[in-house]
Amino acid sequence: MGDRGNIVVDRVWLYTHWGGSNVKIDLQKALQRHLRWDDAPYLTRIIFDQMKGNDFGETGFGISINKVDNEHNILFVDCDNQIVIEKDEEGEEIKRWTFEEYVRAKFSEEDEEEE
């Protein structure tokens, strides 16, 4: 069981075992800080901090160079071009946002973008 999800920043996979339904909102909150958008190592840490919050346990989150496990569309963060790309499990692009568009997007609790 779980609610597995991933965010990828420049080939670094950020994994959550229990927060997959929240990855869109977690990424949005991290980007809404408007910090280090052009600095992949720092932005990756900011995103991961948002994903895990105050959870310092030994399980529940991970960092990898490969996909770990997944149950949701995957968010790819491109710092060089400042875009977020949502892809399905097969790698097909679902949606693309600039960082500015992403921070203003409205997402529902069901992890779907509202109009």
N, C-alpha and C positions, 0 to 999 in steps of 0.2 A: 504494500500500500504506500501511498504518498501522493504528492502533488508536485511532480518534478518539472523543473523548467530551467532554461539556460539563456544567458545573455553572453554574446561573444564580442570582445573588444580586441581588434587587431590580432586575431588568432588565439586569444586567451579566453577560455571558456569559464564562465562564472556559473556555478550550479547551485540550485536550491532543491532540497528534497521535499520540503513542505510548502514552499511558497510559489509554485509554478503559476498559479492563477493570478499572482500579484506582480509578475515581472514587468508588465507594461507600466504599471503605476510606480513600481520601484525605480525603473529607469527614468520615468518622467520626473519624479521627485529629485533624483540625483541631478538630472540636467537642468531642472528649474533653479538650481543654485547658481547657474552660470559661472561655474569654476572650471578651469583647466580643459575647456572644450578642445583645445588644440594640442593637448599633452596626454597622449594615450596612457602612460604608466600612472599618472596621477588620477586621471578620469576613471580608469579601471578600478583603482582603490576606492574612489568616491562612490562609484556604483555598487561595489561589493559591500562597502559599509552600509549603504542604504538597504541592500538586500537582507543583510543579517541583523541589522539593528543592534540590540544589546545582547545578542546570542553569542556567547563565547564557548559553547559546548564543543565536544569533540566530533559530533556528527551534525548533519542537517545542511551543511554548506560545503562547497569545495571549489578548488581552482585547478584547471587542467589545460593541457594543450590539445585535448581531444574531447569530443562529446561524451559525457558520462552516461546519463540516462535522461529521458525526456518524455513529457506527455502533452506539451503545448507547442505552438509555433515558436520559433527561435528568433530572437532579436539580435541583429548584427549592428554594431556601432562602428562607424567609419569616422575616426577623428580627423583624418586628412581632409575629407570632403564634407565633414560635419553633417552626416546623414545617418538615419536609422532605417534598416531594412528588415522587415518581418518576412520570414520564410517558413514554409511548412517542412515537415520531416523529410521530404524528398528533395528539398533545396529549391523549390519553386517560390519565386517572389510573390508575396501576397500584397504588400503595401510598402511604400517608401515615403519618408518624411525628411525634411531638413531638421536640424536640431531645433530651430525656432518654431517650426510647425509642430514638432513633437511636444515641446513644452506647453503649447497652447491647446493641444488636442484634448478632447473629452472622452474619457474611457469609462465604461460602466463597470460594475462589480463583476460582471460575467466575462471580463477581459475582451470585450468587443468595443470597437470605436462607435460612438454615437454620432448622429448627424448634428 
